[in-house]
Each structure stands twice: as structure tokens, then as C-alpha cells.
Amino acid sequence: MLTQALFIARRTDNTKNNGNTKMELTPREKDKLLIFTAALLAERRRARGLKLNYPEAVALITAAIMEGARDGRSVAELMHEGTTVLSREDVMDGVAEMIPDIQVEATFPDGTKLVTVHHPIV
């Protein structure tokens, strides 16, 4: 599920870095990478049977929406899928109440759209 991160590698001036390629990420790409990393950590903790905290829960749901958008799924499908990623049993006490909704600006094949998931943890 969480297997992609988008990077733009740009060739920089050879006199400054001895011919090495330097990876430069836009702020949006850095955000995507941070979400991906946090979601990967959350997946691993969940697989070990640990209950997720607030940032882990948000990252996991957000990453699922971003990946679904990348796969070309519709906004409506992702709004529903966002409610199925986690249950109350997957998160620490009180976390579900801390997340009334999640909004994700996701990149679809036809552009960027806002996906809002109301009550993502049931």
C-alpha cells in the first residue's frame, strides 16, 4: 500500500558538487515523504499489535487516501475508504474523538483534489 514516494532529482552545477546528483525536493514532496514515513512506522507498530497514537493514525489514513488517489480512485471512493482504514480497537483511548475529520489534498491522474473524510475512525 505504501510503496511510493515522488522525488525530483535535478542535475546541479558540476563545479559545486563534483558531478554528483543532488536530490532537491519541493515542500509538497517533503510533506508527502514525511507522511509516507510516518505511515510506514504506523503500519509496523500496528502489525506488532500496538495501538496507534494521534499522529500515527492521521498519517496512516492520509497515506491510504494519497495512494488511492494515485491509483486513480474517485473522491467518493476515497471518502468511504478513509473510514475503513482504522477502527477504535486500532488506536489509543481518546484518539478517535480527537479526529473529527481529515482533509487531504491528493494528486489524482487529472489533477489535485481535496478529499474530506468525516469521522475516519469508527
C-alpha positions in Angstrom: 0.0 0.0 0.0 2.7 2.5 1.0 5.3 1.9 -1.6 5.7 5.1 -3.5 7.3 8.4 -2.8 7.7 11.0 -5.5 11.1 12.7 -6.0 12.6 15.1 -8.5 16.3 14.7 -8.9 17.9 17.6 -10.7 21.4 17.8 -12.0 23.2 20.6 -10.3 26.3 22.6 -11.3 29.2 20.1 -11.6 31.7 22.6 -10.2 29.8 22.9 -6.9 29.3 19.2 -6.1 32.0 17.3 -8.0 29.5 15.9 -10.6 27.2 14.2 -8.0 23.4 14.4 -8.5 21.7 16.2 -5.7 18.1 15.4 -4.9 16.1 18.6 -4.4 12.5 18.2 -3.1 9.8 20.7 -3.2 7.9 21.5 0.0 5.0 19.4 -1.2 7.3 16.4 -1.9 8.8 16.8 1.5 5.3 16.7 3.1 4.5 13.5 1.1 7.7 11.8 2.1 7.1 12.7 5.8 3.5 11.3 5.6 4.8 8.2 3.9 7.5 7.7 6.6 5.1 8.2 9.5 2.5 5.9 7.9 5.1 3.2 7.3 6.1 3.4 11.0 2.4 3.2 12.0 1.9 0.1 9.8 4.8 -1.6 11.5 3.6 -0.7 15.0 0.1 -1.8 14.2 1.5 -5.1 12.8 3.2 -5.6 16.2 -0.2 -5.2 17.9 0.5 -1.7 19.3 -2.4 0.8 19.4 -1.7 3.9 17.3 -1.4 7.4 18.7 -2.9 10.6 17.0 0.0 11.3 14.5 0.3 7.7 13.5 -3.5 7.3 12.9 -3.6 10.5 10.9 -0.6 9.5 8.8 -1.9 6.1 8.0 -5.3 7.3 6.9 -3.7 10.2 4.9 -1.3 7.9 3.2 -4.1 5.5 2.2 -6.0 8.3 0.6 -3.0 9.6 -1.2 -2.2 6.2 -2.6 -5.8 5.6 -3.6 -5.7 8.9 -5.5 -2.5 8.0 -7.2 -4.2 4.7 -8.3 -7.0 6.7 -9.9 -9.8 6.0 -7.5 -12.6 8.6 -7.2 -13.0 11.2 -4.4 -16.2 9.4 -3.3 -14.5 6.1 -3.0 -11.6 7.6 -1.0 -14.0 9.4 1.3 -15.5 6.0 2.1 -12.2 4.1 2.2 -10.9 6.6 4.7 -13.4 5.4 7.2 -12.3 1.8 6.9 -8.6 2.1 7.4 -8.7 2.1 11.2 -11.2 1.2 13.9 -11.3 2.2 17.6 -9.6 -1.0 18.5 -6.5 0.1 16.5 -6.0 3.4 18.3 -5.2 4.5 21.8 -8.1 5.7 24.0 -9.4 9.1 23.0 -7.7 9.2 19.6 -10.9 8.6 17.6 -12.5 11.6 19.3 -9.5 13.8 18.5 -10.0 13.3 14.8 -13.5 14.6 13.7 -12.3 14.8 10.1 -9.3 14.6 7.9 -8.7 16.7 4.8 -6.1 15.5 2.3 -5.0 17.4 -0.8 -4.3 14.4 -3.0 -2.9 14.2 -6.5 -5.2 12.4 -8.9 -4.4 11.5 -12.6 -6.5 14.5 -13.6 -5.1 17.0 -11.0 -5.1 17.8 -7.3 -8.4 17.5 -5.3 -9.4 17.9 -1.7 -10.7 14.7 -0.1 -12.5 15.1 3.2 -13.2 12.1 5.4 -15.7 12.7 8.2 -15.4 10.6 11.4 -12.5 8.5 10.0 -12.2 6.2 13.0 -15.5 4.4 13.9 
